[in-house]
Each structure stands twice: as structure tokens, then as C-alpha cells.
Amino acid sequence: MDVRYSRAAHNAKVQQILAKLPKTTYDEALSLYGKQTPAARDLLNKILKENPAHGQALLLRARIASSQSFRDVEQAKSDIAQFHKACPNSYVTVFELAAIPDSKWLLQEAATLRAQLKGRTGQREAIAYPVLWHWERNALRSDQQEETRKLWAQDIEFLRNDKFPRTATWLGAMRNMEFQLDQRFDWLAADFARFHPHSLPSFYPELQAIQDLGTTDEAFSRFAQLAKRYPASTAVPAYWEELARKKPEQLPEAYLAMKSAMDLDPDSFRSAPPNQINMAEDLVRRKLRLDLVPSFIFAGLESIQRETQADQFTDLYPNSGKARKEIYDAWYLFAFFPLIEAYAQLNKPNEALDVLSQAQTILTRSRPPATASLEDRNTHLRMEANFWRVKGILAAARGKNFDALISYRNSLASFPPRSSRPDQRDEVMASARAIAKQLGATEEAWTDWEARQPLDTFRAGVGGDNAWKTLAAKQPDLKIKDMQGREYTPAQLATRRTFVNLWATWCGPCRAELPYLEKLSNQLKDREDIAVIALNVDEEQQLVEPFLKRFNFTFGNNLAQPYAYAMLPVMAIPANYILTQNDTKAFYEEIEGDAWVKAVLDRMNLPK
């Protein structure tokens, strides 16, 4: 095993080899796909005009027709039908077909692929299975997947057959199924290691054995030794970090090992923002080895430059260029804030002031327009609040206490209404109080100042009053449907017990819940004092109705993106709430099906 393996060097060698090979028109189209897709499509059309049975061209054109920017459902179906006719013994493994809003057609394609795969082993088959699973999962409602899940279990046992070559492709297929099923195959690493004793999975048992030693000196010593043996592996420091969180003074060494591995293989660990920035932020938050922070941040900035290059983004999705710029700005701000704080504590004011100026430039240019979604505006407000927070920290470090107090006041004024998402406003208030005390403020004066900067501002959400009351004050004439189609105003809903679900078409867990949400609504349809409300938060609202028709959902739904987050906390979806006349409580259980419905009824104190 080459412990200094570099993906970049490997890819460069591949490109050198490919450059020596003759390039066909199809190769040119493939190179343009995702970058200049209209040009790629024009080339494919020319190929297919001369040779209508060109299988690869048909499949690539179907991929384009399945994408969001170039969606043409009938073209995609036609291309796939033509491919079957031209290449009857070849597989169709176009992952993107799952986006076609025709479940019956997609299930037919899945059945064809499943029949072709039967009894066959090999690397091409291993590639095909994740596509098959993705199609079946996307074509069926979660309450219709029982038989399919049985098929998946049979597929997994079949893939464990020793006749299947244990390639990286096979391992990727199994990891994909772990994700699909939301479960871990404990046998997977050992199975792969049987065939590849020097591969990464081969030392997972050793990593687990070290973890089992707990936070002992021996455990951390063995992690350090293993990191030296495999310096390009991010798996070793990842396990090391996990254990070190129980003994934080060990974190800097684990983070250094992770940074070193990522330096050797920059593409080995992807996160948003880049992991070096996350590690630096954690060091600052824990006040550990602040001297390491600048090197971590600069490595993270290099990752940002690499990952936000134009060729890293695709034109297959709308507004990809705009998204690239937004990601670039957001990640740079994530990087700058801990760097400013570290420089302030390291007594490097000039460096801190330079970074602060750059952060202000980005913050100004990235300010969303008034027409932006509430979520986007609140995200920017959190950034702005953090900008003023670190500016206050820097001012205090330079002995400019009045400047610090003003910055802390601006930070508190910038935070969006408090939600269930943790933030640093309590820390800012504590810092402001310490500065005020140094300046000689009396307790009475502080109490007066604090009253003007309350910490308990909360968007009528969890732990507060009934959220419908707040919405009624802002939009009293708004009409909201329950899932039975009955309409209410917010004031009318405030007098009822309600179960509220926030969902989106692109959210897998949301889609899994919807059939059981529908069942809950049907079970409570005769209760006039109870309403079950579905609030859709898709920004692309034109996608919602086709989605509901595709899966035969007939319940009353509300296109609620403009107001849902104004009445309930901003948090990951699916989000569920139980509202009574006096309060709003979150509901979250990692269960499925009838057990989920029963749990809701239990929480609402209703008969099953």
C-alpha cells in the first residue's frame, strides 16, 4: 500500500494516458457534459442523426434530459426505449432517471434491470445495484417498500458471494446500501479485508480495538503510531478525534494528524466548509493551541479555492454559478471568524485587522436582497452577528473597551430571533457585561442596558407561546388547509390542538414520513378540535404538485415557504410540532410506520 497515494497525481497520469488516445465525437460530448451541456447535446444529436443506434450517445442524452436545467421527460423516455432496442443485452444504469416524475415507468425500468442482473456477478453488476436501489427507492412511497426491502436484503446476500470481485466499486455499492437502509454492515470491513489485507478496511478492527482502550495513554500512543504508519489515511485521525473528544487536550494532536493526511491527499475528506476550518474553529472554541489555527485556516482556504473553481460546478442544475459564489463567500467568512479571534488572543492585532477588513468586504457584498427567503436573510444575520462578536473580541484585546462594548451591542442587535439552533448570543452578553463592569457601569445601569438587548427573543417557537398566535398577528387573513382540505385562519388554529409537519420534495426523510402523516390525518379526520397541517417549504413551488401526483398523495398541502419559518424555529427538516393553546413543542422520533403514528397520538394524549 502506497501510504503517500495522491488522487491528484493518479488523475494526472490518467489524463496523460487519455490525451494520447484518439478522441471521438462522443468523447468530446462527454467532456462537455456538465460544463457546456447545450454544446454536448448538440454533438450527441449529430451522432444520433448519423447512427440512431449509438448506445452511449442515447444514454448520455437521457442523462441530460433527466437533469433539472434541461428536463425533457419524453426525450429521456424515448432515448431509453431506443437504447433497449439497439442494445437489448446491455444494462441501463443512468442514476439520474430517478428524477423522472413517472413512478410506473421507473418501476418498469427497475424490473428490467433487476431481471438482467439476476445470477450475474462482476464489476459492472456491482456498479448497477446502487442504481437499481435508487430507482426503486424513488419510485415507491415508504409505506409500499416492504417487498422491495426484502429484495434488497436478498441483493446484499448475493453481493456477499465470493464470486463477486471485491473491488473498490463493490465496496462502494455496499456503502451505498448502508446509506439507503440507514444501517451499518458490521461484517463489511472484514469481508473486504479478506481479499485486500493491506487496504484501508483491513485495519478498521485495529482502530476499534484502540478505541476500546478508552481515554488511556496507551490508546492515544497507539493512535499516534498508527498515524505514522498510514500518514495519508484520514480514517486513523477520524477515530482518534472521536476518542479525543472525551479528553480534549488530545484533540490538537489528532487534528494535526488529520491535517497532515489531508495535505498528502487533498481530496480524501470533503466537508462544507472544508474540514481544516472546522478543526480550527473547534480549537478556538475550546481555547486549545491557538498557535495552530492560522495554518489550519490557510489550508482550509486553499481547499475553498480548489473546491469552488468553476469547473467543480455543473450547469445541470439551475443557478449553479450563483450557488458557487454564495458558497465561496460563506466558507470564507466561516474561516475568517476563528482566524480573527485567534490572532486577537495571540496578540497579532495587525494581522487580525487585515482579516477583519476582508471579512467586512465579503459580508457587505453577500448581503441578500429584501426579496430573499427568510432562511437566507437569517443566515446572513447570524454571519453579521459573528462579525461584530469577533470585532468586539479584537477591540477588547487591544484595550479599546468602549469600542468592544459597541461591537457587542451591534452583535446582539444582529442576531436573528432565537431558534432551536445554538448560537453565541449568551457568550456575547457575558462578554459585554464583563466590559461594562471594567468601565465602571453600576448594576442598575447594566440591568437597564440588558433590558434593551433581551436574550429571550424567540420566534414563537419551541418552548414559547402557540405559534399560530404570532402568525395571526402578522397575517390574520392567511388561509391554511389541514390535510383534509378544511381551511382555517391562524387565529382559528390557535384554539385547536394541531400537529404541524414541515417538509420538502427534495428531503428523503420527509418523503418517508408523508404516508404516515397522511394516515395520522385520516385517523383524526372526525375530530373538529384537532387539525393535522402539512407545510411545504420548497422554494421551487412548481415541483410540489407533480410530486404529490406522482406518489398519489391527495391530502391538503400548504405552499408555506414564505411564512413557515416565520412562525416556527429554523431547523433541519422534516420538522414536526405539536401546538396547544399555550405552547409549541417539537416532536421527533427515530421510528417508522405505525409506530410513528402511535407515538404522535401518545404525545397528543389521544386514543390509538
C-alpha positions as CSV (number, residue, x, y, z in Angstrom):
1,M,0.0,0.0,0.0
2,D,1.4,3.4,-1.0
3,V,0.7,5.5,2.1
4,R,1.5,8.6,0.2
5,Y,-1.1,7.9,-2.5
6,S,-2.2,11.1,-4.2
7,R,-5.5,11.2,-6.0
8,A,-4.3,14.3,-7.9
9,A,-1.2,12.5,-9.2
10,H,-3.3,9.5,-10.2
11,N,-5.8,11.6,-12.1
12,A,-2.9,13.5,-13.8
13,K,-1.5,10.2,-15.0
14,V,-4.9,9.1,-16.3
15,Q,-5.3,12.4,-18.2
16,Q,-1.9,11.9,-19.7
17,I,-2.9,8.5,-21.0
18,L,-6.2,9.7,-22.3
19,A,-4.5,12.6,-24.1
20,K,-2.6,10.1,-26.2
21,L,-5.7,8.2,-27.3
22,P,-7.7,9.3,-30.4
23,K,-10.8,11.4,-29.4
24,T,-14.1,10.6,-30.9
25,T,-17.1,13.0,-31.2
26,Y,-18.7,11.1,-28.4
27,D,-15.6,11.7,-26.2
28,E,-15.9,15.4,-27.0
29,A,-19.5,15.4,-26.0
30,L,-18.7,13.6,-22.7
31,S,-16.0,16.1,-21.9
32,L,-18.5,19.0,-22.3
33,Y,-21.3,17.3,-20.3
34,G,-21.9,19.2,-17.1
35,K,-19.8,22.2,-18.2
36,Q,-21.2,23.2,-21.5
37,T,-24.1,20.8,-21.7
38,P,-26.0,22.5,-24.6
39,A,-22.9,22.0,-26.7
40,A,-22.7,18.4,-25.6
41,R,-26.3,17.8,-26.5
42,D,-25.8,19.3,-30.0
43,L,-22.9,16.9,-30.6
44,L,-25.0,14.0,-29.4
45,N,-27.8,15.0,-31.7
46,K,-25.4,14.9,-34.7
47,I,-24.1,11.5,-33.7
48,L,-27.6,10.1,-33.4
49,K,-28.7,11.6,-36.7
50,E,-26.0,9.6,-38.4
51,N,-26.3,6.5,-36.1
52,P,-29.6,6.2,-34.2
53,A,-28.4,3.1,-32.5
54,H,-25.3,4.7,-30.8
55,G,-26.0,3.3,-27.3
56,Q,-23.6,5.6,-25.3
57,A,-24.9,8.7,-27.0
58,L,-28.5,7.7,-26.2
59,L,-27.7,7.2,-22.6
60,L,-25.8,10.4,-22.2
61,R,-28.7,12.3,-23.9
62,A,-31.1,10.6,-21.5
63,R,-29.0,11.8,-18.6
64,I,-29.1,15.4,-19.9
65,A,-32.9,15.2,-20.4
66,S,-33.3,14.0,-16.8
67,S,-31.4,17.0,-15.3
68,Q,-33.1,20.0,-13.7
69,S,-31.8,22.6,-16.2
70,F,-32.5,20.5,-19.3
71,R,-35.6,18.5,-18.2
72,D,-37.4,16.8,-21.0
73,V,-39.2,13.7,-19.7
74,E,-40.4,12.4,-23.1
75,Q,-37.0,12.7,-24.6
76,A,-35.4,10.8,-21.7
77,K,-38.0,8.0,-22.0
78,S,-37.6,7.9,-25.8
79,D,-33.8,7.6,-25.5
80,I,-34.1,4.8,-23.0
81,A,-36.6,2.9,-25.2
82,Q,-34.3,3.4,-28.2
83,F,-31.3,2.1,-26.2
84,H,-33.2,-1.1,-25.2
85,K,-34.0,-1.7,-28.9
86,A,-30.4,-1.0,-30.1
87,C,-28.6,-2.8,-27.2
88,P,-31.0,-5.4,-25.9
89,N,-28.4,-7.2,-23.8
90,S,-26.9,-4.2,-22.1
91,Y,-27.8,-2.5,-18.8
92,V,-29.3,0.9,-18.4
93,T,-27.6,2.4,-15.3
94,V,-28.5,6.0,-15.6
95,F,-28.7,7.1,-11.9
96,E,-30.5,10.4,-12.9
97,L,-33.6,8.6,-14.2
98,A,-34.8,8.6,-10.6
99,A,-35.7,12.2,-11.1
100,I,-38.3,11.4,-13.9
101,P,-41.7,12.1,-12.4
102,D,-43.3,8.8,-13.6
103,S,-43.1,6.1,-11.0
104,K,-44.8,3.5,-13.1
105,W,-42.3,3.9,-15.9
106,L,-39.4,3.9,-13.5
107,L,-40.5,0.7,-11.8
108,Q,-40.7,-0.9,-15.2
109,E,-37.1,0.1,-15.9
110,A,-36.1,-1.2,-12.4
111,A,-37.8,-4.5,-13.1
112,T,-35.9,-4.8,-16.5
113,L,-32.6,-4.0,-14.8
114,R,-33.3,-6.5,-12.0
115,A,-34.1,-9.2,-14.5
116,Q,-30.9,-8.6,-16.4
117,L,-28.8,-8.7,-13.2
118,K,-30.2,-12.0,-12.0
119,G,-27.5,-14.5,-11.2
120,R,-24.7,-12.4,-12.8
121,T,-21.6,-11.4,-10.9
122,G,-18.9,-8.9,-11.9
123,Q,-17.8,-5.3,-11.5
124,R,-20.4,-4.0,-13.9
125,E,-23.1,-5.7,-11.9
126,A,-21.7,-4.2,-8.7
127,I,-22.0,-0.7,-10.4
128,A,-25.6,-1.5,-11.4
129,Y,-27.0,-2.4,-8.0
130,P,-26.8,1.1,-6.4
131,V,-28.6,2.5,-9.4
132,L,-31.3,-0.2,-9.1
133,W,-31.8,0.5,-5.4
134,H,-32.0,4.3,-6.0
135,W,-34.7,3.8,-8.7
136,E,-36.8,1.5,-6.5
137,R,-36.5,3.8,-3.5
138,N,-37.5,6.9,-5.5
139,A,-40.4,5.2,-7.3
140,L,-42.2,4.0,-4.2
141,R,-43.8,5.5,-1.2
142,S,-42.2,4.4,2.1
143,D,-45.4,2.5,3.0
144,Q,-45.1,0.5,-0.2
145,Q,-41.5,-0.6,0.2
146,E,-41.9,-3.7,2.4
147,E,-41.5,-6.2,-0.5
148,T,-38.7,-4.1,-2.1
149,R,-36.8,-4.2,1.2
150,K,-36.9,-8.0,1.1
151,L,-35.4,-7.9,-2.4
152,W,-32.7,-5.5,-1.2
153,A,-31.8,-8.0,1.7
154,Q,-31.5,-10.8,-1.0
155,D,-29.4,-8.5,-3.1
156,I,-27.0,-7.9,-0.2
157,E,-26.6,-11.6,0.5
158,F,-26.0,-12.2,-3.2
159,L,-23.3,-9.5,-3.3
160,R,-21.5,-11.2,-0.4
161,N,-21.0,-14.2,-2.7
162,D,-17.2,-14.8,-3.2
163,K,-17.8,-14.8,-7.0
164,F,-18.2,-11.1,-6.8
165,P,-14.8,-9.4,-7.2
166,R,-14.0,-7.3,-4.1
167,T,-13.1,-4.2,-5.9
168,A,-13.5,-0.6,-4.7
169,T,-16.7,-0.5,-6.9
170,W,-18.1,-3.4,-4.9
171,L,-17.2,-1.7,-1.6
172,G,-18.8,1.5,-2.8
173,A,-22.0,-0.4,-3.7
174,M,-22.2,-1.8,-0.2
175,R,-21.5,1.5,1.4
176,N,-24.3,3.0,-0.7
177,M,-26.7,0.4,0.6
178,E,-25.7,1.1,4.2
179,F,-26.8,4.7,3.4
180,Q,-30.0,3.7,1.7
181,L,-31.1,1.4,4.6
182,D,-29.7,3.7,7.3
183,Q,-27.8,0.8,8.9
184,R,-24.3,-0.4,9.3
185,F,-22.9,-3.7,7.9
186,D,-20.5,-4.7,10.7
187,W,-19.2,-7.5,8.5
188,L,-18.2,-5.3,5.6
189,A,-14.7,-4.2,6.5
190,A,-13.6,-7.7,7.5
191,D,-15.1,-9.2,4.3
192,F,-13.2,-6.7,2.1
193,A,-10.0,-7.2,4.1
194,R,-10.0,-10.9,3.4
195,F,-9.3,-10.1,-0.2
196,H,-7.2,-7.0,0.3
197,P,-5.2,-7.4,3.5
198,H,-3.3,-4.1,3.0
199,S,-6.3,-2.0,2.2
200,L,-7.8,0.7,4.4
201,P,-10.7,-1.5,5.8
202,S,-8.1,-4.1,6.9
203,F,-7.1,-2.0,9.9
204,Y,-10.6,-1.0,11.0
205,P,-10.6,-3.8,13.6
206,E,-7.3,-2.4,15.0
207,L,-8.8,1.1,15.1
208,Q,-11.8,-0.3,17.0
209,A,-9.5,-2.2,19.4
210,I,-7.6,1.0,20.2
211,Q,-10.9,2.9,20.8
212,D,-11.9,0.1,23.2
213,L,-8.9,1.0,25.4
214,G,-10.8,4.2,26.3
215,T,-9.0,7.5,27.1
216,T,-5.8,5.9,28.3
217,D,-2.3,7.0,27.4
218,E,-1.8,3.7,25.6
219,A,-4.8,4.3,23.3
220,F,-3.5,7.8,22.3
221,S,0.1,6.5,21.9
222,R,-1.2,3.7,19.6
223,F,-3.2,6.2,17.5
224,A,0.0,8.3,17.0
225,Q,1.9,5.2,15.9
226,L,-0.8,4.1,13.5
227,A,-0.9,7.6,12.0
228,K,2.8,7.4,11.3
229,R,2.3,4.0,9.6
230,Y,-0.6,5.4,7.4
231,P,0.2,9.1,7.1
232,A,-2.2,9.6,4.2
233,S,-5.2,7.9,5.9
234,T,-7.9,10.2,7.2
235,A,-9.6,7.2,8.9
236,V,-7.0,7.0,11.6
237,P,-7.2,10.6,12.8
238,A,-11.0,10.5,12.5
239,Y,-11.1,7.6,15.0
240,W,-8.5,9.4,17.1
241,E,-10.6,12.6,17.1
242,E,-13.7,10.7,18.2
243,L,-11.9,9.3,21.3
244,A,-10.1,12.6,22.0
245,R,-13.4,14.5,22.4
246,K,-13.7,12.7,25.7
247,K,-10.2,14.0,26.6
248,P,-10.0,17.4,24.8
249,E,-6.3,18.1,25.5
250,Q,-5.6,15.3,23.0
251,L,-7.5,16.9,20.2
252,P,-4.7,19.1,18.8
253,E,-2.5,16.1,18.1
254,A,-5.4,14.3,16.4
255,Y,-6.2,17.4,14.4
256,L,-2.6,17.7,13.3
257,A,-2.6,14.1,12.1
258,M,-5.9,14.8,10.1
259,K,-4.4,18.0,8.6
260,S,-1.2,16.1,7.6
261,A,-3.2,13.4,5.9
262,M,-5.3,15.9,4.0
263,D,-2.2,17.7,2.9
264,L,-0.9,14.4,1.4
265,D,-4.3,13.7,-0.3
266,P,-6.4,16.8,-0.6
267,D,-9.4,15.0,-2.0
268,S,-9.6,12.4,0.8
269,F,-12.0,14.2,3.1
270,R,-14.8,16.5,1.8
271,S,-16.9,18.7,4.1
272,A,-18.7,22.0,4.0
273,P,-16.9,24.1,4.9
274,P,-13.5,22.3,4.5
275,N,-12.6,20.2,7.5
276,Q,-9.4,22.2,8.3
277,I,-11.7,25.2,9.0
278,N,-14.0,23.1,11.2
279,M,-11.0,21.9,13.2
280,A,-9.6,25.4,13.6
281,E,-13.0,26.7,14.8
282,D,-13.1,23.9,17.4
283,L,-9.6,24.8,18.7
284,V,-10.6,28.4,19.1
285,R,-13.9,27.4,20.8
286,R,-12.0,25.2,23.3
287,K,-9.1,27.6,23.6
288,L,-6.6,24.9,22.6
289,R,-3.3,25.5,20.7
290,L,-4.4,28.8,19.1
291,D,-0.9,28.9,17.5
292,L,-2.1,26.1,15.2
293,V,-5.2,28.0,14.0
294,P,-3.6,30.1,11.2
295,S,-2.0,27.1,9.5
296,F,-5.3,25.2,9.6
297,I,-7.2,28.2,8.2
298,F,-4.8,28.8,5.4
299,A,-5.0,25.1,4.4
300,G,-8.8,25.4,4.5
301,L,-8.7,28.5,2.3
302,E,-6.7,26.5,-0.3
303,S,-9.4,23.9,-0.2
304,I,-12.0,26.5,-0.8
305,Q,-10.2,27.8,-3.8
306,R,-9.9,24.3,-5.2
307,E,-13.5,23.3,-4.5
308,T,-15.2,26.5,-5.8
309,Q,-13.4,26.6,-9.1
310,A,-15.8,27.0,-12.0
311,D,-15.1,23.5,-13.3
312,Q,-16.1,22.0,-10.0
313,F,-19.7,23.1,-10.6
314,T,-22.2,21.8,-13.1
315,D,-24.7,23.5,-15.4
316,L,-27.1,20.6,-15.0
317,Y,-28.8,22.5,-12.1
318,P,-30.3,26.0,-12.2
319,N,-28.2,28.9,-10.7
320,S,-25.1,26.8,-10.2
321,G,-22.8,29.8,-10.8
322,K,-24.7,31.8,-8.2
323,A,-24.5,28.9,-5.7
324,R,-20.7,28.7,-6.3
325,K,-20.3,32.4,-5.4
326,E,-22.5,32.1,-2.3
327,I,-20.6,29.0,-1.1
328,Y,-17.3,30.8,-1.6
329,D,-18.4,33.8,0.4
330,A,-20.0,31.8,3.2
331,W,-16.9,29.5,3.6
332,Y,-14.5,32.4,3.7
333,L,-16.5,34.0,6.5
334,F,-16.5,30.7,8.4
335,A,-12.7,30.7,8.0
336,F,-12.1,34.4,8.9
337,F,-14.0,34.5,12.2
338,P,-11.9,31.9,14.1
339,L,-8.8,33.4,12.5
340,I,-9.6,36.9,13.7
341,E,-10.3,35.5,17.2
342,A,-7.1,33.5,17.3
343,Y,-5.0,36.5,16.1
344,A,-6.6,38.7,18.8
345,Q,-5.7,36.1,21.5
346,L,-2.1,35.7,20.0
347,N,-1.5,39.4,20.2
348,K,-1.3,39.9,16.5
349,P,-3.6,42.9,16.0
350,N,-2.3,44.0,12.6
351,E,-3.0,40.5,11.1
352,A,-6.4,40.5,12.8
353,L,-7.4,43.9,11.4
354,D,-6.4,42.9,7.9
355,V,-8.6,39.8,8.0
356,L,-11.4,41.8,9.7
357,S,-11.4,44.2,6.7
358,Q,-11.6,41.3,4.2
359,A,-14.5,39.8,6.2
360,Q,-16.4,43.1,6.1
361,T,-16.0,43.3,2.3
362,I,-17.4,39.8,1.9
363,L,-20.2,40.4,4.4
364,T,-21.3,43.6,2.5
365,R,-21.3,42.0,-1.0
366,S,-23.1,38.9,0.2
367,R,-26.0,40.7,1.9
368,P,-29.2,39.1,0.5
369,P,-31.9,41.3,-1.1
370,A,-35.1,42.1,0.8
371,T,-36.9,39.6,-1.5
372,A,-34.7,36.7,-0.4
373,S,-36.1,33.9,1.7
374,L,-36.3,34.3,5.5
375,E,-33.8,31.5,5.9
376,D,-31.3,33.2,3.7
377,R,-31.7,36.5,5.5
378,N,-31.4,34.9,8.9
379,T,-28.3,33.0,7.8
380,H,-26.7,36.3,6.8
381,L,-27.8,37.9,10.1
382,R,-26.0,35.1,12.0
383,M,-22.9,35.9,10.0
384,E,-23.2,39.6,10.7
385,A,-23.7,38.9,14.4
386,N,-20.5,36.8,14.4
387,F,-18.6,39.6,12.6
388,W,-19.5,42.1,15.4
389,R,-18.7,39.4,18.0
390,V,-15.1,38.9,16.8
391,K,-14.7,42.6,16.2
392,G,-15.6,43.1,19.9
393,I,-13.1,40.4,20.9
394,L,-10.4,42.2,18.9
395,A,-11.2,45.6,20.4
396,A,-11.1,44.2,23.9
397,A,-7.7,42.5,23.2
398,R,-6.4,45.9,22.1
399,G,-7.7,47.6,25.3
400,K,-10.4,49.5,23.4
401,N,-13.2,48.7,25.8
402,F,-15.7,51.3,24.6
403,D,-15.2,50.0,21.0
404,A,-15.7,46.5,22.3
405,L,-18.9,47.3,24.1
406,I,-20.4,48.9,21.0
407,S,-19.4,45.9,18.8
408,Y,-21.0,43.5,21.3
409,R,-24.2,45.7,21.3
410,N,-24.2,45.5,17.4
411,S,-23.7,41.7,17.6
412,L,-26.7,41.3,19.9
413,A,-28.8,43.5,17.7
414,S,-27.8,41.5,14.6
415,F,-28.7,38.0,15.8
416,P,-32.0,36.8,14.2
417,P,-34.8,35.8,16.6
418,R,-33.6,32.9,18.7
419,S,-34.4,29.5,17.3
420,S,-33.6,25.9,18.4
421,R,-30.3,26.3,16.6
422,P,-27.5,27.1,19.1
423,D,-25.8,30.4,18.8
424,Q,-23.3,32.6,20.7
425,R,-25.5,35.4,21.9
426,D,-25.2,34.3,25.6
427,E,-21.4,34.4,25.2
428,V,-21.7,37.9,23.7
429,M,-23.9,39.1,26.5
430,A,-21.4,37.7,29.1
431,S,-18.5,39.5,27.3
432,A,-20.5,42.7,27.2
433,R,-21.2,42.5,30.9
434,A,-17.5,42.0,31.7
435,I,-16.5,45.0,29.7
436,A,-19.3,47.2,31.2
437,K,-18.0,46.2,34.7
438,Q,-14.5,47.2,33.7
439,L,-15.8,50.5,32.5
440,G,-17.4,51.1,35.9
441,A,-21.1,50.6,35.0
442,T,-23.4,50.1,38.0
443,E,-25.6,47.0,38.3
444,E,-28.6,49.3,37.8
445,A,-27.2,50.7,34.6
446,W,-26.3,47.2,33.4
447,T,-29.8,46.0,34.1
448,D,-31.3,48.9,32.1
449,W,-28.9,48.1,29.2
450,E,-29.6,44.4,29.3
451,A,-33.4,45.1,29.2
452,R,-32.8,46.8,25.8
453,Q,-30.9,43.7,24.5
454,P,-33.1,40.8,25.6
455,L,-31.7,37.3,25.3
456,D,-35.1,35.6,25.2
457,T,-36.2,36.8,21.8
458,F,-37.7,33.7,20.3
459,R,-39.6,33.2,17.0
460,A,-42.8,32.0,18.7
461,G,-41.2,28.5,18.5
462,V,-40.5,25.6,20.7
463,G,-40.7,26.5,24.4
464,G,-42.7,29.6,23.6
465,D,-46.4,30.5,23.1
466,N,-48.6,29.0,20.5
467,A,-47.0,29.8,17.1
468,W,-50.4,30.4,15.5
469,K,-50.9,33.5,17.7
470,T,-47.8,35.2,16.3
471,L,-48.8,34.3,12.8
472,A,-52.3,35.6,13.4
473,A,-50.9,39.0,14.4
474,K,-48.8,39.2,11.3
475,Q,-51.1,37.6,8.7
476,P,-54.6,37.4,10.1
477,D,-56.3,36.7,6.8
478,L,-54.0,33.9,5.8
479,K,-55.9,30.7,4.8
480,I,-54.3,27.4,5.9
481,K,-55.6,24.0,4.9
482,D,-55.4,21.0,7.1
483,M,-54.7,17.7,5.4
484,Q,-58.4,17.0,5.0
485,G,-58.7,20.2,3.0
486,R,-60.5,22.2,5.6
487,E,-59.5,25.9,5.7
488,Y,-58.6,27.9,8.8
489,T,-57.2,31.3,9.7
490,P,-54.2,31.3,12.1
491,A,-56.4,32.6,14.9
492,Q,-58.8,29.7,14.4
493,L,-55.9,27.2,14.5
494,A,-54.7,28.8,17.7
495,T,-57.8,27.5,19.5
496,R,-57.2,23.9,18.4
497,R,-54.6,21.2,19.0
498,T,-52.6,21.0,15.8
499,F,-49.9,18.7,14.5
500,V,-47.7,20.5,12.1
501,N,-45.2,18.9,9.6
502,L,-42.6,20.9,7.6
503,W,-41.5,19.0,4.5
504,A,-39.9,19.4,1.1
505,T,-39.9,17.3,-2.1
506,W,-36.0,17.1,-2.0
507,C,-35.9,15.8,1.6
508,G,-35.7,12.0,1.8
509,P,-36.7,11.6,5.4
510,C,-39.7,14.0,4.7
511,R,-40.8,11.7,1.9
512,A,-40.5,8.7,4.2
513,E,-42.8,10.3,6.8
514,L,-45.6,11.6,4.4
515,P,-47.5,8.3,4.1
516,Y,-47.7,8.0,7.9
517,L,-48.6,11.7,8.2
518,E,-51.4,11.0,5.8
519,K,-52.5,8.0,7.9
520,L,-52.5,10.2,11.1
521,S,-54.7,12.8,9.4
522,N,-57.2,10.1,8.2
523,Q,-57.3,8.7,11.7
524,L,-58.1,12.1,13.2
525,K,-60.4,13.4,10.4
526,D,-63.6,13.4,12.5
527,R,-62.0,15.5,15.3
528,E,-63.1,19.1,14.9
529,D,-60.8,20.2,17.8
530,I,-57.7,18.8,16.1
531,A,-56.0,19.7,12.8
532,V,-53.1,18.0,11.0
533,I,-51.2,20.5,8.9
534,A,-48.7,19.9,6.1
535,L,-46.4,22.9,5.4
536,N,-44.3,22.6,2.3
537,V,-41.1,24.7,2.3
538,D,-39.9,24.2,-1.3
539,E,-38.6,27.3,-2.9
540,E,-39.3,25.9,-6.3
541,Q,-43.0,25.6,-5.7
542,Q,-43.8,24.3,-9.2
543,L,-42.2,20.9,-8.2
544,V,-44.7,20.2,-5.4
545,E,-47.9,19.4,-7.3
546,P,-46.2,16.9,-9.7
547,F,-44.5,15.2,-6.7
548,L,-47.8,14.7,-4.9
549,K,-49.5,13.3,-8.0
550,R,-46.5,11.0,-8.7
551,F,-46.9,9.3,-5.3
552,N,-50.7,9.5,-5.2
553,F,-50.9,11.8,-2.2
554,T,-54.3,13.6,-2.1
555,F,-54.0,15.4,1.2
556,G,-54.4,19.2,1.5
557,N,-51.0,20.8,1.4
558,N,-49.8,24.4,2.0
559,L,-47.1,26.1,0.0
560,A,-45.7,27.7,3.1
561,Q,-42.1,28.7,2.4
562,P,-42.9,32.4,2.7
563,Y,-44.2,32.1,6.3
564,A,-43.4,28.7,7.8
565,Y,-40.0,29.7,9.1
566,A,-41.6,33.0,10.5
567,M,-43.7,31.1,12.9
568,L,-41.5,28.1,13.8
569,P,-37.8,27.7,14.5
570,V,-35.4,27.3,11.7
571,M,-34.1,23.7,11.9
572,A,-33.5,20.6,9.8
573,I,-36.5,19.1,8.1
574,P,-38.6,17.0,8.5
575,A,-39.7,19.1,11.5
576,N,-42.8,18.3,13.4
577,Y,-44.6,20.3,16.1
578,I,-47.5,19.7,18.5
579,L,-49.2,23.0,19.3
580,T,-51.7,23.5,22.0
581,Q,-53.3,26.8,23.0
582,N,-50.5,27.5,25.4
583,D,-47.3,26.2,23.8
584,T,-45.4,24.7,20.9
585,K,-43.4,21.5,21.3
586,A,-41.2,19.7,18.9
587,F,-41.8,16.1,18.0
588,Y,-39.0,13.9,16.8
589,E,-38.7,10.1,17.0
590,E,-36.4,7.8,15.0
591,I,-39.2,5.3,14.2
592,E,-41.2,4.5,11.2
593,G,-44.7,3.5,10.1
594,D,-47.4,2.7,12.5
595,A,-45.0,3.1,15.4
596,W,-44.6,6.8,14.4
597,V,-48.3,7.3,14.2
598,K,-48.8,5.7,17.7
599,A,-46.0,7.9,19.1
600,V,-47.7,11.1,17.8
601,L,-51.0,10.0,19.3
602,D,-49.3,9.3,22.6
603,R,-47.7,12.7,22.7
604,M,-51.1,14.3,21.9
605,N,-52.8,12.2,24.6
606,L,-55.2,10.7,22.1
607,P,-56.6,7.1,21.8
608,K,-54.7,4.9,19.4
